[in-house]
Amino acid sequence: HLEVPHMAGDLYEITSRKRTAPTLRLFLGLLPLAILACMALTGWLMVQSHRHATIISQIEYAGGTVSEDRLPDPLLPQFLSRRKLVSVTLHESANADAALRHVARLTRLDNLWLINTTVSESGLAQLERLHHLKMLSIQGVPVSDASLAHIEHLSDLKLLLIKDTQITQQAIEKLKQTLPNLEVLVADEPPDAASGEL
């Protein structure tokens, strides 16, 4: 009679081992995959970080200024922490078109300032790729009504600052009809298209 509990205990231990063994094998089988996934993610983050740094350096080399914030992540080392771009400023840039080609690669950019710089139509066409742009400032840039066609599809754009340009009030009103949530602030009196005044 004393052997029954002992046998029952042995049976429970054997059953427990049989249940644990497949779980352990599954864990050991998935562990290499998890390690490979972590390595792949780390590699991808490093590539993205390097790509981001390269774009920033190219913009700065072309005369631009970049402002960004780091989004701390306790699970990532500092050099892999996410960065949120706040704004890019092209002020008296000698090569604004080249800078804008690199700016266009920053598709989640919030703010862009174009100040006292010369930009061609092909340079302004790069703005069409900035789908998340929220604020655009155009000051002292020789752009005309036709230039606004490059921003009329930027549905996230909330604020447009204009000063010392050739953009007419009529073109501004037309843009506001296309983007009803857009606020346009004109720092000077825009030229009158009807009179031909510049």
Summary of the structure (lengths in Angstrom):
residues: 198
radius of gyration: 29.2
end to end distance: 110.4
largest distance: 114.3
contacts: 531
relative contact order: 0.08
helix: 48%
strand: 19%
